[in-house]
Amino acid sequence: MKIATWNVNSLTARLQHVLDWLIANPVDMLCLQELKMSDDKFPLEVLKSAGYDAVAFGQKTYNGVAILSLAPVREVVRNIGGFSDEHSRVISATIDTPGGELRIVNGYFVNGQEPGSEKFAYKMRWLEALRDYLRQELASHPRLVLLGDFNIVPEDRDSFDPVGLAETIHHTTAERDHFRDLLGLGLTDSFRLFEQPEKSYSWWDYRMLGYQKNRGLRIDHILVSAPLVPQVAGCVIDRVPRKWDKPSDHAPVILELAP
């Protein structure tokens, strides 16, 4: 089965891109971030016509996450339990698969703006709450996938300019420590289970020919729990949609799980 994550940077603007991509890449699940729409605007019937069950947690103008699945979803939870947050950033759901139930946690992680800012402090609090939430989720759901736009560059090789951008947003030691804390829960970065091309990124700035010059960052990730690691058959970044007209600044990341 294949599971993908994609920050579409407005589902209103990119709905046709999503539908076209699903035709070319009929994944079993697609998790979206930055819907930038309220729930009443979510195109549920359009996605059902494309064959996907879908659950969303939207917010007008900002944030918003959704899970699209060929199989029905259940046990849906919105946001991080026990953490008060006005932003729509996390949606979790359980999907029954041939290998057993699978828990999907889809997140649009806080950007953080810049170190020292209030938004950065919020990011630190949010990441701590996410870690505690995931610890509980893993206890109940050993087969778990955490995916989405993490807004964290885990290592220097995940940035086009690790020296010039050192300790700037996405690159700070504090953010990377939080990423390692997630791994410490027993999660594995599926992309790094395989040899990957150098300078593999999932996001490129719209400005200064960011994509054309491959001035990118790998900030979209798919982490899998220990029971799933033996099933991971591949993890790739699909750069094709980034070349389309008026694209999202992110590219989809696709995980393949063997039976």
Legacy VTK file of the C-alpha trace (Angstrom):
# vtk DataFile Version 3.0
C-alpha trace
ASCII
DATASET POLYDATA
POINTS 259 float
0.000 0.000 0.000
1.069 3.576 -0.580
0.624 6.530 1.771
1.475 10.087 0.759
1.750 13.486 2.400
1.438 16.808 0.603
1.246 20.393 1.795
-0.946 21.823 -0.962
-0.777 25.451 0.222
-4.534 26.020 -0.329
-6.839 23.228 -1.422
-9.066 25.811 -3.096
-6.217 26.782 -5.386
-4.840 23.255 -5.795
-7.877 20.932 -5.840
-7.449 20.096 -9.512
-3.759 19.409 -8.882
-4.739 16.942 -6.163
-7.274 15.211 -8.405
-4.826 15.031 -11.322
-2.090 13.710 -9.060
-4.350 11.003 -7.631
-5.215 9.818 -11.131
-1.518 9.447 -11.923
-0.685 8.179 -8.417
-3.638 6.210 -7.005
-2.259 5.975 -3.473
-4.235 4.275 -0.727
-4.019 7.351 1.506
-3.161 10.989 0.916
-2.677 13.349 3.843
-2.957 17.049 3.079
-1.793 20.123 4.980
-2.511 23.830 4.687
-6.035 23.417 3.358
-6.695 27.091 4.134
-10.452 26.532 4.167
-13.200 25.994 6.710
-14.834 22.568 6.986
-17.979 23.697 5.192
-15.853 24.487 2.112
-14.074 21.123 2.087
-14.795 19.332 -1.251
-15.946 16.070 0.300
-18.289 15.046 -2.521
-15.668 15.744 -5.192
-13.168 13.543 -3.375
-15.776 10.812 -2.874
-16.382 10.879 -6.617
-12.665 10.257 -7.030
-13.018 7.180 -4.805
-11.742 8.551 -1.504
-13.274 8.682 1.920
-12.078 11.869 3.600
-12.003 13.588 6.965
-10.854 17.167 7.465
-10.053 19.647 10.178
-10.193 23.018 8.514
-9.701 26.657 9.406
-10.605 29.718 7.391
-7.602 31.206 5.567
-4.959 29.351 7.595
-3.736 25.856 8.478
-6.074 22.862 8.047
-5.357 19.151 7.576
-7.152 16.222 5.948
-6.854 12.480 5.442
-8.050 10.932 2.172
-8.337 7.149 2.136
-9.615 4.451 -0.190
-10.650 2.491 2.915
-13.050 3.947 5.505
-11.519 5.902 8.372
-12.599 5.719 12.002
-11.575 6.892 15.471
-10.951 10.407 14.191
-9.303 12.824 16.620
-8.694 16.490 15.863
-5.718 18.354 17.314
-3.575 17.263 20.262
-5.503 15.962 23.229
-4.907 18.022 26.354
-3.258 20.892 24.487
-5.343 24.008 24.008
-4.831 25.282 20.478
-6.912 27.589 18.317
-5.182 26.354 15.166
-6.229 23.317 13.083
-2.979 21.407 12.861
-3.451 17.691 13.576
-5.895 15.035 12.507
-5.559 11.376 13.479
-7.532 8.385 12.250
-7.473 4.603 12.150
-7.671 2.668 8.890
-8.142 -1.084 8.634
-5.595 -2.654 6.271
-4.805 -6.251 5.267
-1.905 -6.126 7.736
-4.047 -4.883 10.592
-5.250 -1.534 11.804
-3.060 1.442 11.016
-3.061 4.700 12.946
-2.365 7.803 10.852
-1.349 11.076 12.514
-1.238 13.914 10.007
0.278 17.187 11.168
0.927 20.676 9.919
3.686 21.557 12.365
4.108 25.100 13.617
6.428 27.210 11.443
7.874 29.214 14.321
8.826 32.339 12.361
12.227 32.939 13.979
14.133 31.849 17.082
13.352 34.018 20.083
9.891 35.000 18.868
6.602 34.152 20.579
5.726 31.984 17.594
8.929 30.008 18.152
8.053 29.542 21.819
4.615 28.301 20.713
6.355 25.848 18.372
8.412 24.468 21.270
5.297 24.033 23.440
3.411 22.458 20.548
6.203 19.985 19.815
6.368 18.954 23.472
2.612 18.369 23.497
2.823 16.380 20.254
5.524 14.123 21.691
3.401 13.377 24.765
0.343 12.771 22.587
2.251 10.381 20.346
3.581 8.440 23.304
-0.020 7.714 24.271
-1.046 6.975 20.685
1.790 4.485 20.242
0.768 2.683 23.407
-2.715 2.184 21.943
-1.717 1.865 18.288
1.636 0.131 17.769
1.279 0.372 13.968
1.460 4.131 13.543
2.527 6.589 10.848
3.301 10.205 11.678
3.512 12.358 8.579
3.081 15.877 7.311
4.839 19.196 6.982
7.168 19.199 10.004
8.785 22.575 9.313
12.026 21.027 10.595
15.207 20.257 8.655
16.503 17.159 10.508
20.098 17.225 9.249
22.472 19.470 7.322
22.071 17.315 4.207
18.367 18.231 4.201
19.129 21.904 3.477
20.534 23.629 0.387
22.622 25.930 2.619
23.234 24.350 6.025
26.088 26.708 6.861
24.431 29.973 5.876
21.122 28.930 7.463
22.589 27.432 10.643
20.421 28.172 13.706
17.796 29.952 11.602
14.188 28.772 11.564
13.769 25.071 10.641
17.519 24.567 11.263
17.855 25.310 14.971
19.315 22.863 17.463
16.104 23.107 19.490
13.943 22.031 16.537
16.291 19.201 15.620
16.294 18.016 19.220
12.504 17.772 19.050
12.758 15.772 15.832
15.161 13.383 17.567
12.734 13.167 20.492
10.095 11.904 18.066
12.526 9.290 16.811
13.235 8.434 20.428
9.622 7.342 20.825
10.446 4.459 18.499
9.717 6.175 15.176
11.921 5.960 12.087
12.398 8.436 9.240
11.298 6.211 6.350
13.043 8.379 3.738
16.412 7.629 5.321
15.912 3.870 5.251
17.108 4.033 1.640
19.945 5.500 -0.358
18.610 8.781 -1.701
19.931 11.243 -4.261
21.957 14.094 -2.830
20.128 17.386 -2.413
16.719 15.725 -2.060
14.229 18.344 -0.936
10.446 18.594 -0.566
10.026 22.403 -0.402
11.345 25.247 -2.519
10.742 28.974 -2.105
8.666 30.606 -4.834
11.147 33.484 -4.846
14.599 33.767 -6.434
14.098 30.743 -8.716
14.140 28.506 -5.668
12.971 25.396 -7.494
14.941 26.001 -10.667
18.148 26.369 -8.642
17.174 23.541 -6.266
17.463 25.847 -3.257
15.247 23.624 -1.167
14.639 22.041 2.209
13.441 18.584 3.212
10.764 19.467 5.752
7.982 17.021 4.778
8.461 13.683 6.506
6.928 10.260 7.039
7.897 8.547 10.303
6.891 4.956 10.979
6.707 2.961 14.202
8.973 -0.024 14.821
6.466 -2.743 13.771
6.145 -1.084 10.353
9.852 -0.687 9.587
10.228 -4.217 8.113
7.329 -3.437 5.756
8.779 -0.215 4.360
9.516 -0.923 0.694
10.278 2.610 -0.417
9.960 6.322 0.258
10.327 8.940 -2.458
9.700 12.621 -3.134
7.642 13.287 -6.260
8.939 16.554 -7.700
6.653 16.458 -10.743
3.783 18.584 -9.305
6.260 21.315 -8.348
6.757 21.889 -12.098
3.052 22.420 -12.783
1.453 25.777 -13.394
0.848 27.669 -10.114
2.085 24.785 -7.952
2.284 24.340 -4.232
5.739 25.153 -2.912
5.845 21.596 -1.491
6.111 18.264 -3.295
4.357 15.032 -2.261
6.283 12.406 -0.314
5.194 8.802 -0.841
5.699 5.820 1.467
5.264 2.279 0.184
4.505 -0.534 2.612
4.870 -4.146 1.495
2.297 -6.714 2.654
LINES 1 260
259 0 1 2 3 4 5 6 7 8 9 10 11 12 13 14 15 16 17 18 19 20 21 22 23 24 25 26 27 28 29 30 31 32 33 34 35 36 37 38 39 40 41 42 43 44 45 46 47 48 49 50 51 52 53 54 55 56 57 58 59 60 61 62 63 64 65 66 67 68 69 70 71 72 73 74 75 76 77 78 79 80 81 82 83 84 85 86 87 88 89 90 91 92 93 94 95 96 97 98 99 100 101 102 103 104 105 106 107 108 109 110 111 112 113 114 115 116 117 118 119 120 121 122 123 124 125 126 127 128 129 130 131 132 133 134 135 136 137 138 139 140 141 142 143 144 145 146 147 148 149 150 151 152 153 154 155 156 157 158 159 160 161 162 163 164 165 166 167 168 169 170 171 172 173 174 175 176 177 178 179 180 181 182 183 184 185 186 187 188 189 190 191 192 193 194 195 196 197 198 199 200 201 202 203 204 205 206 207 208 209 210 211 212 213 214 215 216 217 218 219 220 221 222 223 224 225 226 227 228 229 230 231 232 233 234 235 236 237 238 239 240 241 242 243 244 245 246 247 248 249 250 251 252 253 254 255 256 257 258
